[in-house]
Amino acid sequence: MTETTKTPATPPADATPTPAARGLVPLPPATAHALLLVGGIATAASAFLAWTWTSDFPGDLTVYGYPGGLQWLTFVAGLLTALFALASYGVRGLGWLLPARNNAPLVLTALGGFGVTWFTAIEIAAKLGGLANWEPGTYIAVIASLIPVIGAFALPQQPGETTKETLKAYIAKPDAIPAPQPLSPWIQRLIITIVAALGLGIFAYGIDTQYGEIFIGFLIVVVFGAWALHTAGLLDRFSSLVAANRSFSLAMGFVAAIAFPLTQTDDHYANIGVNILIFGTVALGLNIVVGLAGLLDLGYVAFLGVGAYTAALVSGSEFSRFSGVQFPFWAAALAGAAASLIFGVLIGAPTLRLRGDYLAIVTLGFGEIFRLAVNNMDGVSGPDITNGPNGIPSIPDLKLFGFNFGQPHNLGSFTIGRFANYYLLMVLVMAIVVTIYRRAADSRIGRSWIAIREDETAATAMGINGFRVKLVAFALGASLAGLAGTVSAHVTYNVVPNPYQFAGAAPPNSAFLLAAVVLGGMGTVSGPILGAALLYLLPEKLVFLQDKSLLAFGIALILLMRFRPEGIIANRRRQLEFHETGQLDVPETTTLTDEPAATKAGA
């Protein structure tokens, strides 16, 4: 018995390409590239025209020759489209922009420019009362942003693809990307430095936006731009550079974080920054419990409250039960972390023998018990310790080595305000927490956590003490949350019971922290920090979401579970588990035939 193979039929040389091979809009490839290039340049140039006649619209779009507000975002989107078009056309020196050699980045950047331009035009008509408020520049921008979209969907695809496969190729990254050319270490570090500076600039611009319309446009450009970089393969190449220079990358990340207050003129934005770092630190502690050990904790915010109340009681507030006691900050921080660790052990010891839903229900109950307990310790319903629902106000500002965090300080021509002082302190705390997290995750106990997460029964059979390992994760995560709580108490001046609940309209709450971990990427360092930044910043900037934040979070998590279950910043192990990449497939066995392999090979 011999095997026969069928050779696929080769189409005639003069055969007309199918619509899938020619793109969704049948145009010659040269024409499609020309539309992308011309449309991108025209979209960027339209930002220098007046889009409306009145300055009532946010950003003042009435000036000729200088973009304002959303016009800057249109300019950036058009410029990105033109650059990717030139790289796709083969212009020398720009080939590094398209390592995957695919069309998805062109489609996505074109859609980003189209989205932000048409969003602006629609908002002008809606806010100001009709199309009569459009200036000629708006009509030019609307038409110009549509041109690259037509060109993008006319780009040729692989012959024989179905329409579904073609659409997937427009938005997805190919499985195989050519290996990059080796770079010298100093060039790698230069690239990491440039990316850190760009990241700082993008974050500073986003957090500094004063209007919801501009922030929505900013999100459109950032989402489509990051998506385009991902499908082009640039993010994968940058990830490999970060992996090869991990210590240097972390150092540059913290340098960029330290430089953030110098980019702000309003201390309010530094307040947003310090709160993002506080909740990012707590989310990183929760990531040990959920992301590494696989324990679903629905009452984790209680440990933040334990640290905050401990610091409030020993920091010299006149409303504290121990008003005569005032610890220095380092002692208050250690006391808050130790108190949270003790509570973690006390709660974890009797409950961590449970698994899955039962453990989640018990931790949810602990979170509610903590909130009700501190609410009733007012001397009437219970012992007089926490001052009940009034909380502990008038917590004094920190003083560390003679440095008063409550006073502004001058650094050359820059003024560092109160919240900027606490922001820099939280950067230091974050550095400590990241170091602890990395050391723990890479240690023997970290590998035990991962084994427990993957299969507790198998891990126990291999000799891992599951209860002890889970208790260590619970206690370490709790102590990190308590450490962040000590700073949070001084930043807010007071501690009250209401925020420490499972779900609420505003952070902190356990649902917010869990969503930050899942959204950002479980098992990673930067994922929970990014998730906390997004979930804190979106309700802050988009006022209409403040009373619908839980609905928005729920929709975001549903979409994430459907399209990217590993989170925005993916852990490599989880990415392989969630997606069919073929890297985990079992190799096929050799087919048995009557002929020996040497005969079939022509020997």
Secondary structure per residue as TSV (DSSP state, phi and psi in degrees):
chain	resnum	aa	ss	phi	psi
A	1	M	-	360.0	125.7
A	2	T	-	-117.7	152.3
A	3	E	-	-88.6	140.0
A	4	T	-	-117.5	139.2
A	5	T	-	-115.7	145.1
A	6	K	-	-100.9	128.2
A	7	T	-	-88.2	124.8
A	8	P	-	-61.7	143.6
A	9	A	-	-67.0	135.6
A	10	T	-	-93.0	124.7
A	11	P	-	-66.5	151.2
A	12	P	-	-58.0	152.9
A	13	A	T	-64.0	-30.0
A	14	D	T	-95.0	12.3
A	15	A	-	-67.4	144.3
A	16	T	-	-79.0	130.1
A	17	P	-	-60.3	145.6
A	18	T	-	-71.9	162.2
A	19	P	H	-57.4	-34.1
A	20	A	H	-66.4	-34.9
A	21	A	H	-74.6	-25.4
A	22	R	H	-96.9	-5.5
A	23	G	T	98.9	170.8
A	24	L	T	-70.2	-27.8
A	25	V	T	-112.6	112.0
A	26	P	T	-70.0	100.2
A	27	L	-	-137.0	151.3
A	28	P	-	-60.3	146.3
A	29	P	H	-55.7	-40.2
A	30	A	H	-62.8	-39.0
A	31	T	H	-66.1	-41.5
A	32	A	H	-61.5	-44.5
A	33	H	H	-65.1	-37.2
A	34	A	H	-64.5	-39.8
A	35	L	H	-63.5	-41.0
A	36	L	H	-62.6	-46.8
A	37	L	H	-67.7	-49.7
A	38	V	H	-65.4	-42.4
A	39	G	H	-64.9	-39.9
A	40	G	H	-64.7	-43.7
A	41	I	H	-64.8	-42.0
A	42	A	H	-66.2	-37.6
A	43	T	H	-63.4	-44.7
A	44	A	H	-64.8	-40.0
A	45	A	H	-68.6	-30.7
A	46	S	H	-64.5	-19.4
A	47	A	T	-68.4	-15.0
A	48	F	T	-92.4	7.6
A	49	L	S	-105.2	161.8
A	50	A	-	-77.9	133.4
A	51	W	-	-103.2	-16.7
A	52	T	B	-153.8	163.2
A	53	W	S	-94.6	-11.1
A	54	T	-	-118.1	147.0
A	55	S	T	-86.1	9.0
A	56	D	T	-69.3	-24.2
A	57	F	S	-77.7	139.0
A	58	P	T	-55.8	131.2
A	59	G	T	101.4	-11.0
A	60	D	-	55.0	85.0
A	61	L	-	-98.1	30.4
A	62	T	-	-99.9	-1.1
A	63	V	-	-96.6	134.7
A	64	Y	S	-89.4	139.0
A	65	G	S	88.6	-4.5
A	66	Y	S	-148.5	118.2
A	67	P	-	-67.0	155.6
A	68	G	-	-144.4	144.9
A	69	G	T	56.9	-123.8
A	70	L	H	-65.8	-19.3
A	71	Q	H	-63.2	-33.2
A	72	W	H	-62.4	-38.2
A	73	L	H	-69.3	-38.3
A	74	T	H	-62.8	-40.5
A	75	F	H	-60.8	-45.3
A	76	V	H	-64.2	-43.9
A	77	A	H	-63.8	-42.4
A	78	G	H	-64.7	-38.8
A	79	L	H	-65.4	-41.3
A	80	L	H	-61.5	-42.7
A	81	T	H	-60.6	-44.6
A	82	A	H	-65.0	-40.1
A	83	L	H	-64.6	-44.3
A	84	F	H	-67.3	-32.7
A	85	A	H	-65.1	-43.0
A	86	L	H	-64.5	-40.2
A	87	A	H	-64.9	-39.1
A	88	S	H	-69.3	-31.5
A	89	Y	H	-75.0	-13.2
A	90	G	T	96.1	22.6
A	91	V	-	-66.2	132.2
A	92	R	T	-63.8	135.0
A	93	G	T	95.0	-10.3
A	94	L	-	-115.7	5.6
A	95	G	G	-63.5	-25.8
A	96	W	G	-65.2	-18.0
A	97	L	G	-70.0	-22.3
A	98	L	-	-127.4	67.9
A	99	P	T	-65.0	-27.9
A	100	A	T	-81.0	-13.0
A	101	R	-	54.3	46.9
A	102	N	-	-125.1	176.1
A	103	N	S	-100.0	-8.6
A	104	A	H	-58.0	-43.6
A	105	P	H	-60.0	-35.0
A	106	L	H	-65.8	-42.7
A	107	V	H	-64.2	-44.6
A	108	L	H	-70.9	-40.4
A	109	T	H	-67.1	-36.4
A	110	A	H	-63.6	-41.7
A	111	L	H	-67.4	-34.3
A	112	G	H	-63.9	-45.6
A	113	G	H	-64.4	-41.2
A	114	F	H	-61.5	-43.4
A	115	G	H	-64.9	-48.8
A	116	V	H	-69.5	-34.0
A	117	T	H	-70.9	-48.3
A	118	W	H	-68.8	-33.6
A	119	F	H	-60.9	-43.8
A	120	T	H	-63.5	-44.8
A	121	A	H	-62.5	-42.5
A	122	I	H	-66.6	-40.4
A	123	E	H	-65.6	-36.6
A	124	I	H	-61.1	-46.0
A	125	A	H	-66.2	-38.9
A	126	A	H	-73.7	-41.5
A	127	K	H	-76.1	-36.9
A	128	L	H	-99.0	-10.0
A	129	G	T	102.1	45.3
A	130	G	S	117.9	171.4
A	131	L	G	-70.2	-13.4
A	132	A	G	-63.4	-17.2
A	133	N	G	-87.8	0.2
A	134	W	B	-80.1	135.1
A	135	E	-	-93.0	167.4
A	136	P	H	-53.9	-31.4
A	137	G	H	-60.6	-32.5
A	138	T	H	-67.2	-44.4
A	139	Y	H	-61.9	-41.9
A	140	I	H	-63.2	-43.4
A	141	A	H	-64.3	-41.4
A	142	V	H	-62.6	-45.5
A	143	I	H	-69.7	-43.0
A	144	A	H	-61.7	-38.9
A	145	S	H	-73.0	-19.1
A	146	L	H	-80.4	-27.7
A	147	I	H	-60.7	-49.6
A	148	P	H	-66.2	-26.2
A	149	V	H	-65.0	-43.5
A	150	I	H	-62.3	-43.6
A	151	G	H	-65.4	-37.0
A	152	A	H	-65.5	-42.9
A	153	F	T	-79.8	-2.1
A	154	A	T	-99.4	-0.9
A	155	L	S	-66.8	143.5
A	156	P	-	-70.7	144.7
A	157	Q	-	-115.7	-175.4
A	158	Q	-	-68.9	137.3
A	159	P	T	-62.2	142.9
A	160	G	T	87.1	-0.8
A	161	E	-	-74.0	145.0
A	162	T	-	-77.9	168.2
A	163	T	H	-61.1	-38.0
A	164	K	H	-63.7	-43.4
A	165	E	H	-65.9	-35.9
A	166	T	H	-65.4	-44.0
A	167	L	H	-63.9	-38.1
A	168	K	H	-64.4	-38.6
A	169	A	H	-66.6	-23.4
A	170	Y	H	-73.7	-21.1
A	171	I	H	-126.9	-2.9
A	172	A	S	-116.4	157.6
A	173	K	-	-86.0	137.0
A	174	P	-	-66.3	155.2
A	175	D	S	-68.6	-37.6
A	176	A	-	-108.7	126.3
A	177	I	-	-123.9	131.5
A	178	P	-	-56.2	144.3
A	179	A	-	-66.1	141.8
A	180	P	-	-76.9	161.4
A	181	Q	-	-72.0	140.5
A	182	P	-	-63.9	138.8
A	183	L	-	-115.6	149.8
A	184	S	-	-69.9	154.4
A	185	P	H	-57.0	-37.6
A	186	W	H	-71.1	-31.3
A	187	I	H	-69.6	-39.6
A	188	Q	H	-59.6	-44.2
A	189	R	H	-70.4	-32.0
A	190	L	H	-64.8	-42.2
A	191	I	H	-62.0	-44.7
A	192	I	H	-62.0	-39.3
A	193	T	H	-64.7	-43.8
A	194	I	H	-63.3	-43.4
A	195	V	H	-64.4	-38.9
A	196	A	H	-62.4	-41.2
A	197	A	H	-65.8	-42.7
A	198	L	H	-62.7	-41.7
A	199	G	H	-60.8	-41.9
A	200	L	H	-61.7	-44.1
A	201	G	H	-63.7	-42.3
A	202	I	H	-65.4	-44.5
A	203	F	H	-65.1	-41.6
A	204	A	H	-63.5	-39.1
A	205	Y	H	-65.6	-43.9
A	206	G	H	-65.3	-40.9
A	207	I	H	-75.9	-19.4
A	208	D	T	-91.3	-2.8
A	209	T	-	-68.0	134.1
A	210	Q	-	-97.9	-10.4
A	211	Y	S	-126.1	143.2
A	212	G	H	-62.9	-35.1
A	213	E	H	-63.2	-42.1
A	214	I	H	-68.0	-37.2
A	215	F	H	-67.8	-36.9
A	216	I	H	-63.9	-44.2
A	217	G	H	-61.0	-39.8
A	218	F	H	-59.8	-43.1
A	219	L	H	-63.7	-40.7
A	220	I	H	-59.9	-48.1
A	221	V	H	-66.9	-42.9
A	222	V	H	-65.8	-44.3
A	223	V	H	-63.7	-49.8
A	224	F	H	-69.3	-35.0
A	225	G	H	-65.5	-46.1
A	226	A	H	-65.0	-37.9
A	227	W	H	-62.2	-42.5
A	228	A	H	-64.2	-43.1
A	229	L	H	-63.1	-35.6
A	230	H	H	-66.6	-47.8
A	231	T	H	-69.0	-26.2
A	232	A	H	-73.1	-16.5
A	233	G	T	92.2	1.1
A	234	L	H	-68.9	-37.0
A	235	L	H	-67.4	-36.6
A	236	D	H	-63.7	-42.1
A	237	R	H	-66.6	-37.6
A	238	F	H	-68.2	-37.1
A	239	S	H	-60.9	-38.1
A	240	S	H	-66.9	-35.1
A	241	L	H	-65.6	-41.6
A	242	V	H	-63.9	-42.0
A	243	A	H	-63.0	-35.4
A	244	A	H	-77.9	-19.0
A	245	N	T	-131.9	55.2
A	246	R	H	-62.6	-47.6
A	247	S	H	-63.7	-43.8
A	248	F	H	-64.6	-38.3
A	249	S	H	-64.3	-43.7
A	250	L	H	-62.9	-41.1
A	251	A	H	-61.8	-43.5
A	252	M	H	-68.0	-33.9
A	253	G	H	-62.8	-42.1
A	254	F	H	-73.1	-32.0
A	255	V	H	-63.3	-43.5
A	256	A	H	-63.5	-39.1
A	257	A	H	-65.7	-40.3
A	258	I	H	-65.4	-33.5
A	259	A	H	-77.3	-11.4
A	260	F	G	-57.1	-46.8
A	261	P	G	-58.5	-25.8
A	262	L	G	-73.1	-13.8
A	263	T	G	-92.3	-3.2
A	264	Q	-	-113.2	142.2
A	265	T	S	-105.2	-10.2
A	266	D	-	-117.6	125.2
A	267	D	H	-67.8	-15.5
A	268	H	H	-62.1	-38.7
A	269	Y	H	-71.9	-29.8
A	270	A	H	-66.0	-32.5
A	271	N	H	-63.4	-42.2
A	272	I	H	-61.5	-42.4
A	273	G	H	-62.5	-42.4
A	274	V	H	-68.4	-36.0
A	275	N	H	-68.2	-37.1
A	276	I	H	-61.8	-42.5
A	277	L	H	-66.9	-38.0
A	278	I	H	-61.5	-50.2
A	279	F	H	-73.9	-27.8
A	280	G	H	-66.4	-38.1
A	281	T	H	-64.5	-43.7
A	282	V	H	-65.4	-40.9
A	283	A	H	-63.6	-34.5
A	284	L	H	-67.4	-37.1
A	285	G	H	-64.9	-40.8
A	286	L	H	-65.0	-29.6
A	287	N	H	-64.1	-28.6
A	288	I	I	-63.4	-44.0
A	289	V	I	-72.9	-46.9
A	290	V	I	-89.7	-49.1
A	291	G	I	-75.9	-37.7
A	292	L	I	-95.1	-47.9
A	293	A	S	-89.7	-15.3
A	294	G	-	73.5	28.7
A	295	L	-	-103.0	120.7
A	296	L	-	-82.5	107.1
A	297	D	-	-109.0	113.9
A	298	L	S	-101.2	5.3
A	299	G	-	-126.7	27.8
A	300	Y	T	-66.0	-28.3
A	301	V	H	-62.8	-19.0
A	302	A	H	-62.1	-33.5
A	303	F	H	-68.8	-33.2
A	304	L	H	-61.6	-41.7
A	305	G	H	-65.6	-37.9
A	306	V	H	-61.5	-45.5
A	307	G	H	-63.8	-41.2
A	308	A	H	-65.9	-45.1
A	309	Y	H	-67.7	-37.1
A	310	T	H	-62.3	-45.9
A	311	A	H	-64.0	-38.6
A	312	A	H	-65.4	-34.0
A	313	L	H	-74.6	-27.0
A	314	V	H	-113.7	12.2
A	315	S	B	-104.0	10.7
A	316	G	T	90.8	17.0
A	317	S	-	-67.9	139.2
A	318	E	T	-70.0	-16.3
A	319	F	T	-95.8	2.6
A	320	S	S	-75.6	149.3
A	321	R	T	-62.3	-26.9
A	322	F	T	-115.4	60.3
A	323	S	T	-64.6	-21.7
A	324	G	T	-82.4	-3.5
A	325	V	-	-101.7	129.0
A	326	Q	B	-140.6	99.4
A	327	F	-	-77.1	149.2
A	328	P	-	-65.4	162.5
A	329	F	H	-59.2	-43.4
A	330	W	H	-61.1	-36.1
A	331	A	H	-73.0	-39.2
A	332	A	H	-64.5	-39.2
A	333	A	H	-65.2	-43.7
A	334	L	H	-65.0	-37.9
A	335	A	H	-64.6	-42.8
A	336	G	H	-64.0	-43.6
A	337	A	H	-65.6	-40.5
A	338	A	H	-67.1	-41.0
A	339	A	H	-62.7	-42.7
A	340	S	H	-66.0	-38.1
A	341	L	H	-62.8	-42.8
A	342	I	H	-63.0	-43.4
A	343	F	H	-64.0	-36.8
A	344	G	H	-62.0	-41.9
A	345	V	H	-68.8	-43.8
A	346	L	H	-63.3	-38.0
A	347	I	H	-79.7	-37.3
A	348	G	H	-74.2	-34.0
A	349	A	H	-56.7	-46.7
A	350	P	H	-86.7	-10.2
A	351	T	H	-110.9	-21.6
A	352	L	T	-75.6	-1.4
A	353	R	T	-78.6	-9.3
A	354	L	-	-86.5	163.2
A	355	R	-	-132.7	158.7
A	356	G	H	58.0	-130.1
A	357	D	H	-62.2	-34.6
A	358	Y	H	-65.3	-42.0
A	359	L	H	-64.6	-40.4
A	360	A	H	-62.0	-41.1
A	361	I	H	-65.9	-41.1
A	362	V	H	-64.9	-44.2
A	363	T	H	-66.2	-35.3
A	364	L	H	-61.8	-41.6
A	365	G	H	-63.7	-38.6
A	366	F	H	-62.6	-42.2
A	367	G	H	-60.3	-42.0
A	368	E	H	-70.5	-37.1
A	369	I	H	-61.9	-41.7
A	370	F	H	-61.7	-47.1
A	371	R	H	-62.3	-44.0
A	372	L	H	-67.9	-35.7
A	373	A	H	-66.3	-48.7
A	374	V	H	-68.6	-24.4
A	375	N	H	-73.2	-24.5
A	376	N	H	-103.6	-4.2
A	377	M	-	-86.0	65.4
A	378	D	B	-116.3	8.6
A	379	G	S	87.3	-6.0
A	380	V	S	-113.8	-57.6
A	381	S	S	-83.6	-15.2
A	382	G	S	-164.9	-168.8
A	383	P	-	-63.9	152.6
A	384	D	B	-86.9	91.5
A	385	I	S	-127.3	-49.3
A	386	T	S	-104.9	1.7
A	387	N	-	67.0	19.6
A	388	G	G	60.3	-144.0
A	389	P	G	-66.4	-18.3
A	390	N	G	-75.0	-18.1
A	391	G	-	69.1	-161.9
A	392	I	B	-119.9	98.3
A	393	P	-	-89.5	-175.7
A	394	S	-	55.0	43.2
A	395	I	-	-76.0	123.7
A	396	P	-	-69.3	157.0
A	397	D	-	-68.3	155.7
A	398	L	-	-74.3	148.3
A	399	K	E	-131.9	119.9
A	400	L	E	-129.5	115.5
A	401	F	T	54.7	41.8
A	402	G	T	80.7	-1.9
A	403	F	E	-93.4	118.4
A	404	N	E	-91.0	114.2
A	405	F	T	-72.3	-14.1
A	406	G	T	-86.2	-8.1
A	407	Q	S	-107.1	141.6
A	408	P	-	-70.7	149.9
A	409	H	E	-133.0	146.7
A	410	N	E	-96.0	132.4
A	411	L	E	-123.4	88.2
A	412	G	T	66.6	-123.8
A	413	S	T	-89.2	0.7
A	414	F	E	-100.4	142.9
A	415	T	E	-108.8	120.7
A	416	I	E	-96.7	110.9
A	417	G	-	-82.6	-173.7
A	418	R	H	-60.0	-51.2
A	419	F	H	-68.6	-30.5
A	420	A	H	-66.2	-35.3
A	421	N	H	-61.5	-47.2
A	422	Y	H	-69.1	-30.5
A	423	Y	H	-61.5	-46.1
A	424	L	H	-65.2	-35.3
A	425	L	H	-63.4	-41.2
A	426	M	H	-69.0	-28.5
A	427	V	H	-62.6	-40.7
A	428	L	H	-64.3	-44.8
A	429	V	H	-62.1	-42.0
A	430	M	H	-61.4	-39.3
A	431	A	H	-62.0	-40.6
A	432	I	H	-64.3	-44.6
A	433	V	H	-66.0	-42.3
A	434	V	H	-63.1	-40.2
A	435	T	H	-62.2	-45.5
A	436	I	H	-62.4	-43.0
A	437	Y	H	-62.6	-47.7
A	438	R	H	-64.2	-43.3
A	439	R	H	-64.2	-41.4
A	440	A	H	-68.1	-42.2
A	441	A	H	-67.1	-33.0
A	442	D	T	-88.7	-1.8
A	443	S	S	-89.2	-179.0
A	444	R	H	-64.2	-38.9
A	445	I	H	-67.2	-32.8
A	446	G	H	-65.1	-41.6
A	447	R	H	-65.3	-32.7
A	448	S	H	-67.1	-39.1
A	449	W	H	-59.0	-45.4
A	450	I	H	-64.4	-39.4
A	451	A	H	-63.4	-41.5
A	452	I	H	-63.7	-40.7
A	453	R	H	-63.6	-41.3
A	454	E	H	-72.1	-46.3
A	455	D	-	-162.7	101.5
A	456	E	H	-66.1	-37.6
A	457	T	H	-63.6	-45.8
A	458	A	H	-66.2	-39.4
A	459	A	H	-63.9	-41.4
A	460	T	H	-64.4	-39.1
A	461	A	H	-64.9	-26.2
A	462	M	T	-86.2	4.0
A	463	G	T	102.6	5.2
A	464	I	-	-81.8	130.0
A	465	N	-	-78.7	94.1
A	466	G	H	-59.5	-42.2
A	467	F	H	-64.2	-45.8
A	468	R	H	-65.0	-41.8
A	469	V	H	-64.2	-43.4
A	470	K	H	-67.6	-35.8
A	471	L	H	-66.2	-38.4
A	472	V	H	-63.4	-42.5
A	473	A	H	-62.7	-42.8
A	474	F	H	-63.9	-44.6
A	475	A	H	-69.2	-42.1
A	476	L	H	-65.9	-44.3
A	477	G	H	-61.1	-39.8
A	478	A	H	-65.1	-41.5
A	479	S	H	-66.3	-35.8
A	480	L	H	-66.7	-38.4
A	481	A	H	-65.0	-40.3
A	482	G	H	-64.8	-35.6
A	483	L	H	-62.6	-43.2
A	484	A	H	-66.5	-33.3
A	485	G	H	-65.0	-30.1
A	486	T	H	-65.7	-37.5
A	487	V	H	-73.3	-39.5
A	488	S	H	-58.5	-37.7
A	489	A	H	-62.6	-39.1
A	490	H	H	-77.3	-32.3
A	491	V	H	-65.9	-43.5
A	492	T	H	-87.0	-6.1
A	493	Y	S	70.9	-16.0
A	494	N	-	-151.6	161.3
A	495	V	B	-129.6	123.8
A	496	V	-	-128.7	158.6
A	497	P	S	-73.6	-28.0
A	498	N	T	-56.0	-41.2
A	499	P	T	-66.1	-22.2
A	500	Y	S	-89.9	72.4
A	501	Q	S	-135.6	175.2
A	502	F	S	-69.5	-45.4
A	503	A	S	-140.9	146.6
A	504	G	-	-163.2	175.9
A	505	A	S	-72.8	-22.2
A	506	A	S	-141.4	152.9
A	507	P	S	-70.8	158.5
A	508	P	S	-88.6	144.1
A	509	N	S	-156.0	163.4
A	510	S	H	-65.2	-36.6
A	511	A	H	-63.5	-40.2
A	512	F	H	-61.8	-46.6
A	513	L	H	-66.0	-42.8
A	514	L	H	-65.0	-40.1
A	515	A	H	-64.1	-36.2
A	516	A	H	-63.7	-40.7
A	517	V	H	-67.2	-46.3
A	518	V	H	-68.9	-42.8
A	519	L	H	-66.0	-45.7
A	520	G	H	-71.4	-38.0
A	521	G	-	132.2	109.1
A	522	M	T	-69.1	142.4
A	523	G	T	83.1	7.1
A	524	T	-	-115.9	165.6
A	525	V	S	-85.5	-49.0
A	526	S	H	-81.8	-19.1
A	527	G	H	-59.7	-55.1
A	528	P	H	-60.8	-32.8
A	529	I	H	-67.1	-43.8
A	530	L	H	-64.0	-42.3
A	531	G	H	-61.8	-42.5
A	532	A	H	-63.9	-39.5
A	533	A	H	-63.0	-44.4
A	534	L	H	-65.5	-47.3
A	535	L	H	-72.1	-23.5
A	536	Y	H	-85.5	-36.3
A	537	L	H	-77.2	-36.7
A	538	L	H	-61.5	-51.6
A	539	P	H	-64.8	-28.3
A	540	E	H	-68.1	-39.3
A	541	K	H	-90.1	-33.6
A	542	L	-	-102.8	95.5
A	543	V	G	-62.0	-34.8
A	544	F	G	-67.9	-13.1
A	545	L	G	-91.8	-8.0
A	546	Q	G	-63.5	-37.2
A	547	D	G	-94.5	3.5
A	548	K	G	-127.9	27.5
A	549	S	H	-65.3	-39.8
A	550	L	H	-65.9	-37.9
A	551	L	H	-63.2	-44.8
A	552	A	H	-64.0	-42.0
A	553	F	H	-62.5	-41.7
A	554	G	H	-62.5	-44.4
A	555	I	H	-63.8	-41.9
A	556	A	H	-62.3	-40.9
A	557	L	H	-69.7	-35.9
A	558	I	H	-62.9	-47.1
A	559	L	H	-63.2	-38.0
A	560	L	H	-66.2	-44.4
A	561	M	H	-63.6	-27.9
A	562	R	H	-79.7	-42.9
A	563	F	H	-106.6	-26.3
A	564	R	-	-149.3	73.7
A	565	P	T	-65.5	-18.9
A	566	E	T	-80.4	-4.8
A	567	G	-	97.5	171.4
A	568	I	S	-64.0	-48.7
A	569	I	S	-103.4	108.8
A	570	A	-	-87.8	137.3
A	571	N	-	-75.2	131.5
A	572	R	H	-57.8	-41.3
A	573	R	H	-62.2	-46.5
A	574	R	H	-67.8	-33.7
A	575	Q	H	-63.5	-39.9
A	576	L	H	-67.6	-31.7
A	577	E	H	-73.0	-37.0
A	578	F	H	-86.3	-18.5
A	579	H	S	-123.2	145.0
A	580	E	-	-84.1	84.1
A	581	T	-	-95.0	-10.5
A	582	G	S	85.8	-7.8
A	583	Q	T	-77.4	-16.0
A	584	L	T	-104.4	4.3
A	585	D	-	-72.1	149.5
A	586	V	-	-80.6	130.7
A	587	P	-	-60.2	142.3
A	588	E	-	-72.8	144.0
A	589	T	-	-79.1	157.2
A	590	T	-	-69.7	134.8
A	591	T	-	-72.5	130.2
A	592	L	-	-80.8	131.0
A	593	T	-	-132.6	172.0
A	594	D	S	-74.9	-18.5
A	595	E	S	-96.2	141.5
A	596	P	-	-68.3	154.6
A	597	A	H	-59.7	-34.1
A	598	A	H	-66.4	-34.7
A	599	T	H	-65.5	-42.9
A	600	K	H	-69.5	-24.9
A	601	A	T	-82.3	-5.6
A	602	G	T	90.7	17.3
A	603	A	-	-74.4	360.0
